Amino acid sequence: MKFFLHEAAESELDHAAAYYESCRVGLGIEFAEEVYRAVSLAAAFPDAGSPCSENTRRLLVRRFPFGVIYRVKGQMVEVLAVADLRRHPGYWRDRMI
């Protein structure tokens, strides 16, 4: 199954990777790799994530306090958020439109 990152999710990924890279050289790349590992898992096994709402699921990102929020639309996994789990839960819900 293919995947697509919502524009806001891509922005979250970029900003978080830049932050981690500023903390330690190479850490931003490690973060991005872990996010894409979770996204690939969602694409291969769409039901792998924990239900987050009626139509969404969440997979945790290893080593980092982030979750990949996604939904399945046909043969596509749409990543709605690369969510910092320390933020207000559900801030991304308006992206489901």
N, C-alpha and C positions, 0 to 999 in steps of 0.2 A: 504494500500500500504506500502511496506517496504522501508527503506532508507539505504543509504550507504554513509559514509563520505570519500571523497578523502583523501589520505594520507596527503597532504598539509593542507587541511581543519582541519583535526584532530590535526595536529601540531599547527595550529593557535589557535584552541580552548584550547589546553593544555597550550600554552604560555600565552595567555590572562588570563586564569583562574589562573595561577601561579602569574601573575602580580597583579591581583585584590586581591588574597589571601595575598600577601605581603603588600597590602595597609590596609587591615583589615581582621582579622580572620573571615572566613565564607563567605566573599564577593566572593571569587573564586567559591565556590559551588553555590552561588546564580546566578552568571554569567552563569555557566554551565547549571543550571536548566532553565534559560531563553532561552539559545541557544537551548536546547532540546525541549522546549515548541514550539519554532518557527519551528524546524525540524519536530516535530510531527504534527503541523498544516499543513505543506507542504505535509506530507505523507497522511494526511486525506483529504486535499483539495488542490490538486496539482495546481489549477489555482488561489489560494489565493494570491500569491505573485505578485508584480508589474513586468511587463516585463522589463528585464534588457538588453537583447540583443535578437537576433532572436530566440534562443533556451533556454534562461535562464530566471529565475525569481528571485526576491529578496523579502525576508520578513525581516522586521526590528526586532531587538531584543529589547524587552522592557527594559528600565532603563539603557541601555548601548549603546554607539555609534558604534554598530556593525550591520551587516546585514548577513543573511544566503542566499548565492547565490546557486541556485540549478537548475537542469534540470530533466525532466522526461524522462526515457528511459524504454519503455515497462511498466512493473508493478513495477518499481523501481524509487525512487527519489534519485538522486545522488547529494550530497552536494559538490559543487566545492570549496566553500570558506566560512569561518567564517570571514568575511571581516570587518576590522577596517575601518569605513567610513571616517576616517580622512586621510587615505592613498590615493595614486594616484588611481583614478577610473580605473577599468578594468585590474588591475595588474594580476588578476587571469585568464585571457582569454586563456593563453597557456595551461591551464589544461583541456580544452575542447576536446583535441585530443583523 
